[in-house]
Amino acid sequence: MRLNTKSEFFTKPLITLILIIPLFASCSRQRINVSDNTTPSFNSLSFNKKIDFSYAEEISIEKTEGYSLVKIEGEKPAIIIEENYPTPKNIPSEYTICRKPLDKTYLVSTSAMDFFIKLNLLSSVKFSCIKKENWFLREAVTAMENGEILYAGKYSAPDYELLLKDRCNLAIENTMIYQKPEVKEKLAVLGIPVLVEKSSYEKNPLGRLEWIKFYGTLYGKEEDAENYFNEKLKGLSSFSSGKKTGKKIAFFYITSSGTANVRKSSDYIPKMIFIAGGNYFLDESTDDGKNHSTMNMQFESFYEKAVDADILIYNSTIDGVLSTKNELLKKNNLFEGFAAFKNDRIFCTKENFFQETTGITNFIIDLNKVLKDDETELSYIKKLK
């Protein structure tokens, strides 16, 4: 049985009722037995404590005893209700209501998995939007092999029956869901609250890392999240004073059509290069003006801008990991004329780079090392042979 379209969903009321009964049963077990007189009104709640975000700009969190108010830029606000606290009266209809424990999460935002692992929260993830073979995080692979995390369909086609049967109580989406608004709507109709994770919109790379505080709030690990973030910042203290090496880095991959896909100068990757003490090979004048973090350059234009770059870093995320310089020459033999090729300063990101979100500071440390010609103990990039 599949629920494929919105119209089909609403034309099968009996089937829908059967599917929803387990979810209602789950909700009833969480309901707090309090009289109407002791249930607070939403407007009476005083959110007088703020989670401090030093770098993240896409999110704010305010707290009061038993409740957290989460505001994500461009999204409906959400109220997070602690266990053993009643649902406030008169919550505005546009609010997303999330009641703890959120222990059966459908995780669509794959970049968030690393936060769960680092905060020891993997047991709260019950469903994944990608299959075991597409994870590069060992803990996620093991959990799926053991049946602790179930594949519940990709973001555009969730397995609604599975989510309901196993009582999913939160879906954490990424911004791809904006392409499928009907999915988000259907999940909400089924009683599954949806939060859209927008750490990828943070321009400051440390802002992306700071989203760990969001997960600390959702799953009761606020102090652990704060401590982890602060510890990661300490790793940058030795070279974050702004001292520049003067060296230029090009970060790219070659598309199937032969163009070079590059990060715009405003993207978080160039900002990591800057923090590490390097210069990105593109400036703002090369921006194509479109609302994307990447753009394609004709190879001739890429050659002109990157031929004298001190370091080339090949982005393996789309095109796969390269191991040798000859593999790069197969993409375009003109690479032989690049300064970095002649000086043996060509690197490639490892396959775990984008899934290990908390590795942002380690990647900056990697960049700082290669800028100083130190190739030892690199976490997320490797030198091409």
KOLGUGU-141969 format. One record per residue: z, x, y of N, C-alpha, C in turn. Coordinates in steps of 0.02 Angstrom, whole numbers, plus 50000, padded with zeros to 5 digits. Atoms other than C-alpha are relative to their C-alpha. Example, Ala and Ser with C-alpha at 12.3 -4.5 7.8 and 13.67 -1.06 7.14 Angstrom:
<atoms>
500005004549941503905061549775500005004550060 499974995849941503575068449947500374996150055 
</atoms>
This chain:
<atoms>
500005004249940500005000050000500005004450062 500034996049939499535007150171499994995450061 500015003649936499825001150348499565004050047 500474995749966498275007550435499914998550074 500125001749930498114998250598500544995550026 499495004249969499194989150721499904992749980 500135007050017498344972550684500194998649928 499835001050070498544974850497500764999649991 499274999950005500384978650522500304993150016 499715006349979500724962450612499744994049961 500255005650040499674951750495500284999849930 499674999950066500754956150346500754999450009 499285000549983502454949350399500455000649939 499564999750058503144947550222500085007249976 499974993050021502684965350173500415004050049 499634996449948503354971650338500754998949993 499295001750007505014962550312500305003849941 499754996550058505194970250139500105007350015 499964992949984504874987550209500595001450047 499504998849949506094985550353500714998849975 499325001750024507564978650251500425006349988 499584994050010508144996150195500235003150065 499814997049936508125002250375500554996050033 499485004249971509134987350435500665001149964 499394998850038510364990550295500345006450022 499734993649977510545008550352500334999150068 499735001049933510815002950532500664996349997 499395004050003512144990350480500605004249980 499454995750021513165003950397500265004250058 499804995949943513195013450563500314995850056 499765004349946513704998450667500765000650007 499294999149987515405000350749500324993250011 499645006349994516654986050732500475000150060 499605000449939517244983850909499874993250032 500105006349965517514968451013499565001150061 500444999649942516354964551156500375002750061 499614997749943517774968451276500095007650001 499904992750002517924986551217499345003850000 500654996749998516054990051216499815001350073 500154998549930515594999051376499314997550020 500665001549973514174993651487499655006650016 500374993849986512815006551508500125002350072 499924998349929513025005851697500705002850015 499334997549988514875009951679500095007249975 499954993250026514535026451592499895005150056 500054994949948514805041451703499795006649967 500254993850030513695055851646500155005750049 499744995349950514695069051738499985007349978 500064993150022514315084551636499275001449984 500704998250011512635093251636499955006149955 500184994050038511915105151508499625004650048 500314995349954511425120651605499355002749971 500654997250018509575124951593499795004850055 500174994949951509165141251680499265000950008 500724998649999507315142151636499584993849984 500395006050019506755125651558499984995050057 500105004849946506045113151682499774993249976 500285006250026505375099551568500544995449972 499475003950032507075093051512500655000650040 499324999849974508795088451578500444995949954 499525003550044510345082851483500654999150038 499355001649970511885074151554500434996849947 499555002350053513425069951452500614996550028 499345002849991514965059351448500304999249930 499695000450066516195056551307499644994949956 500325004450048515245049451159499254998950011 500705001649985513535048951243499675005850037 500414995149964512145060451303499374996550025 500595002749969510735055851420499475005550004 500524995050003509135065551385499394997650038 500605001649962507695065551508499495005549991 500554995450011506065073851457499444997950047 500515001449950504725075151590499424995949971 500555004250021503445061151573500154995349943 499805004250056504425052451435500534995050021 499455004649989505605037651426500665003749990 499354996850012507415042951444500294997749933 499695001650065508455043151285500755000550006 499274999550004510295039651254500185001749928 499784997750066511095048951109500724997749991 499345002950011512605039951037500355003649943 499624996450052513925049650942500254995049947 499715004250053514605043150777500674997150024 499375003549985516045030650793500064997850072 500025002849932515535025750969499534994050001 500425006050000514825008451006499375001050042 500605000149959513095005451073500154996350065 499835003249936513335001651259499604993650011 500355006149981512884984651326499525001550057 500474999949943511424982151444499635006750009 500434994149995510474998051403499314997750023 500675002049977508834996751500499495000249944 500465000850056507404991551388499555006049990 500454994250007506395007251423500345006049967 499654994450029507735018551349499905000449924 500004998850072507555026251176500725001049977 499314999750025509175023851078500025003949935 499924995950060509655037250952500745000249981 499315000050022511235035050851500105005449947 499844994950050512005049650758500354996849940 500324993650014511975055750624499244999449996 500734999850003510135060050646499805004749943 500034995550058510105067250472499404999049955 500615001150038508425060850410499415000350048 500494999049947507265067850541499305001349971 500714998750014505365067250528499775005050053 500164994749953504865083850608499255001050003 500724999149987503115083750680499885006250043 500054994149958503415097350808500175006249959 499884994450046503195112350692500345005950035 499684994549965503735124550827500754999250004 499285001349996505455116350822500365001949936 499674998550064505785120650639500455006250005 499614993849995506405137950686500674998750034 499375001849969507735130050798500494997249948 499585003050053508385119950650500275005549954 499794994650046508435135650542500545004250033 499534995549967509335146350670500674996750014 499375003749988510635132750704500314997349936 499755002250065510905129850518499984992349995 500085007349999510245112050534499444997649954 500575001850041508885112150403500134993749958 499845005950040509805098650304499884993550039 500145005949960509465086650449499264998150000 500725001450004507585087950422499854997349930 500155003250064507045075950285499254999749988 500725001050006505175074650321499625005150043 500424995249965503815086750373499304997150009 500685002349988502105083450449499485004749971 500474995450032501325098550363500255001649930 499844998650069501285103550182500315006949992 499634993750014502245117850103499575006150014 500424994149995500755129650102499825001850073 500164998649930500565128250291500605002450039 499424997049968502315134350329500025007549988 499904992950008502625152750361500735001950007 499284999049996504505150550377500284999149930 499775000050070505305155050211500474994349985 499515005350011506735142650231499674993249993 500365006450004505535128150261499624999449935 500375000150064504475132850111500474998549942 499525000950054506005133849998500264992849999 499755006949997506655116950060499494995049973 500525004650026504995108650020499915001049926 500044998850072504905117049850500564996549962 499425003150032506635110249811500034992450010 500005007249987506185092649870500494997850053 499535001749947507445093450012499644997550063 500435002449946506045090950139499374997349967 500585003350030504635078950095499424999950049 500595000749958502865078850160499904992650014 500055007149981502695062550257499384998650042 500635001349964500925063850325499985003550067 500094996649936500205072050479500154995250058 499775003849941500615066150655499584993750011 500455005749986499105054550664500004994849945 499995004750056499405046150496500635000849958 499384999350038501235045950444500014995349940 499885004350058501755038950277500584995350018 499495004649975502675024050350500454997449944 499615002650056503225017550180500545005149979 499524994850018504055034150136500555000650052 499514999349947504895035350305500514994349999 499555005850003505615017950287500435000149936 499645000050064506085019550104500585005050001 499484994849999507055035550135500385000050066 499575001349942507795028850298499975005450054 500094995449944507075040550427500354997150061 499645002549941508165039350583499835003650065 500254997049939507225050250707499335003549985 500634996350003505445056650734499965004550061 500094995349946505235072350838499275002150000 500714998849995503425073150893499865005850048 500244995749946502435085950991499504996150042 500415003849953501225081451129499334997849971 500605002650033499805078651005500044992449991 499925007250009500545061250986499704996050057 500325003549944499815056951156499284997949984 500675001950022498135056251068500014994149952 499925005650046498815043150949500594995650021 499435004049976499935031551052500194994349954 499855005550046499795017950920500495002249946 499534997450050500755029050798500704999950028 499344999949967502175031450919500274992950007 499805007049991502205012750952500224996949933 499835002950065502225008350767500665002649974 499364997250021503655020150730500574996550036 499485003449962504655011950869500104992949975 499955006850027504264994650801500374999949934 499664999650065504885000150631500735002150007 499314998349989506535005150710500155007449997 499914992750002506255023950707499925002750070 500064997349932506645031650877499565006250001 500474994549993505365044150939500175004050062 499924995549944505675059251049499425005049999 500564995449996504245070051110500255006750027 499784993349983504655088551114499475003450043 500494997249953503825096851264500155007250020 499874993049984504415114751255499365003950013 500644996549990502585119951247499754999350072 500215000849930502405113751427500375004750047 499634995449958503655126451490499585006250015 500404994249980502755139951588500395006549990 499594994150010504205152051576500155000649925 499864999550073504325158651396500734999249983 499295000950014506215159051409500194992650005 499905007249998506125140551454499864996849933 500155002550068505325137351285500585001349953 499434998250042506735146551199500614995850016 499405003649978508025137051300500024992849972 500005006650031507495120851215500454999749939 499525000150055508675126051076500614995950019 499435004049976509995117451184499884992549988 500185007050015509075100851158500214998449929 499835001150070509305102550970500755000649989 499284999650003511095107850994500324993450020 499755006549978511385091351086499884994649947 500175005250049510495080650956500425000449937 499704999150066511395087950808500705003050002 499314997949995513105092750874500125007549995 499944992750003512815111450891499925003050070 500104997849930512925113351080500255007150012 499714993349988514065128551080499595005449963 500404995250038513055137250944499335001350035 500644999349966511435133951039500075004350063 499874996249939512165140751202500115007349983 499854993150019512815156351116499385003649974 500604996950027511195159451024499525001950056 500454998749944510165158051183500255006150041 499734994449960511315169951278499945006749963 500074993950039511265182551136499285002550002 500704998049998509365182451137499835003150068 500134997249933509355185751325500255007150005 499724993349996510445201051300499505005249973 500494995450028509045208851199499485002450049 500494998249949507965209351354500305004150057 499664997149942509255217151468499795007150014 500154992949991508675234951440499355001250039 500634998849964506955232351519499794994150043 500185005949961507025216051617500105000950075 499894998749929507305224551784499364999850041 500635000649963505475222651829499605006550003 500374993749999504935240751799499344999049962 500665001050029503065241051763499745006549971 500324994250031502115252651648499325001450031 500674999349972500475249751740499454998949949 500505001050053499605246451573499784992749996 500315006650002498455231651546499894997849928 500075002950067498465220251394499524994050002 500435005950010497105208051337500224996549935 499785004150057497685194051220499454994849988 500615003950010496245184551137499874998949925 500325000050065495285179250983499274998150011 500715001549996493425177350950499844993549962 500155006550031492815159650915499395000549954 500575000150046491515154750786499335000550036 500614999649961490225153750926499935006750036 500054993449972490595171550981500325000850069 499654999449936491545167651141500705002749989 499314997650005493245175151178500464994650027 499505004849978494665162651184500595003950027 499484996149967495955169251307500524995350031 499475003749966497575163551386499895000550076 500044999849928497515158751568500595003950028 499484995749971498545169451685500654996250010 499395003949989499775155051710500364998349935 499715001750065500135153451523500615004349987 499384996450015501765159351445499885006849967 500144993550031500945173551347499925005450054 500034995049946500405182951506500675001350034 499354999149969502145179951574500465004349957 499634995650044502905188151420499775007250009 500274993449988501755202851449500295003050064 499724997649936502375204051628500745001949992 499294998550010504215203151575500075006649962 499964994050041503875217051450499805006350040 500184994349959503225228151590499265001550004 500734999049999501345226051570499654995450049 500425004349959499925217951665499514996449953 500505003750038498815204251595499315001650029 500664997849978496965207951603499634995050044 500315005149957496535191751694500474998350058 499605002549945497115185651864499814992850013 500105007149987497145168251939499284998350020 500685001449977495385169952008499534998349942 500435001350059494685168651830500144993249969 499815006550028495515151751795499424995150007 500565004849998494245138351750500194993350032 499795006149965495275124851837500164994149956 499865005550046495485113951682500735000349979 499295000650016497165107751624500145002149928 499864997350066497305118851471500295007050009 499704993449995498265134751435499525005549978 500494995150022496745143251359499314998250027 500705001349981494905144851401499555004849961 500494995850033493335151951322499595003850053 500424995949956492415166351406499405002549960 500574996750031490665172051367500185007349989 499774993350018490825188851283499825005150054 500184995349947489915197551425500535000150054 499475000449949491235191451548500655003049974 499404997150031492635195951428499955007649999 500114992850002491895213351408500145003150069 499924997449932491845215951595500745000450020 499305000349980493685211051615500465004249954 499544997050049494415218951457499805006849975 500254993850028493375234451422500465005950015 499554994549982494625245651512500744998449985 499305001750016496205236851447500305005349955 499664994850039497465248951376500154997749929 499805002850065497945237251233499644993549989 500285006550021497035223351141500464997049947 499605003650050498055210351046499604994049977 500405005450028497075198850931500474994449977 499605005950016497805181250915499784997349932 500185001950068497835177250729500084992649985 499795006950015498405159150744499424995649977 500585004250017496675151150736499545003549951 500524996450037495575164550663500255004049941 499724996150055496755172750540500175007150019 499754993249986497585189750531499465005149985 500444994350011496495205250551500425005949977 499634994150025496985221250461499695006650024 500334993849982495685234050517499574999250062 500434999949941494685238950670499284998049981 500675001950022493105236650567499914992449997 500035007350000493525218150548499864997450071 500135002049931493555216950737499285001550020 500704998349985491865225750748499524994949972 500425005250029491155212350635499964993950045 500015005549951491625199750769499495001450054 500484997749950490615209750896500025007650002 500004992750003490075227750883500105003450068 499874997249934490295230051071500735002150009 499304997949995492165231951040500075007749994 499984992850009491765249950995500025003750067 500004997049934491535253351180500624998750041 499395001649963493245246551232500475006150000 499534994449995494525259251292500544999649947 499475000950050495845252051176499755001749931 500294998450065494675253951028499965007649992 500074992750003494315272251069500685003449994 499334996949999496175275751096500454997549944 499635002550058496715266750938500614995950021 499455004149975497765253851032499834992649992 500185006950015497245237650947500504997249950 499485003250041498515225650873499794992849985 500125007050018498545208350793500674996649990 499385003750013499885195050791500054998449925 499885001950069500665191350623499994992449993 500095007250011500495174150544500624995950017 499385003749985502315169550580500144999350075 499854999449928502165172250768500154993350033 499925006249963501955154450831500494995249968 499515004550031503095145950703500715002350013 499334997549986504575157150741500134999950075 499925001149928504945150050912500555004350030 499454996149973506575159350932499835007450003 500214993149997505605175550915499695002050066 500304998449935505025174751096500275006550028 499724993849972506225188351151499805006049956 500214994650044505775198850998499275001950013 500704998649984503935197251043499955004050065 499994996249938504315203251219500225007249987 499784993350019505235217951142499435003849966 500594997050032503705221251032499515002550053 500474998249947502605221251187500255006150039 499724994349964503775233151277499925006449960 500074994150043503715244951129499295002750001 500694997550003501815245751117499775002550068 500154997449933501705247951305500265007150009 499714993349998502775263451278499785004249940 500284996450057501735269051127500495000749941 499525000250055503145264751007499784994549952 500265004950047502485256250851500484998849941 499515000750053504085256050748500344993250002 499615006150009504935240350682499764994350046 500285005649962503775227750763500084993549960 499855006350034504215209650722499414995449993 500525005249999502685199450768499305002650012 500684997249995501225211250795499965006249956 500114994050041500465224850689499385003650026 500574996049978499265238850726499444999549950 500585000150044497505237750656499855007149976 500154993450028497055252050541499305002250020 
</atoms>
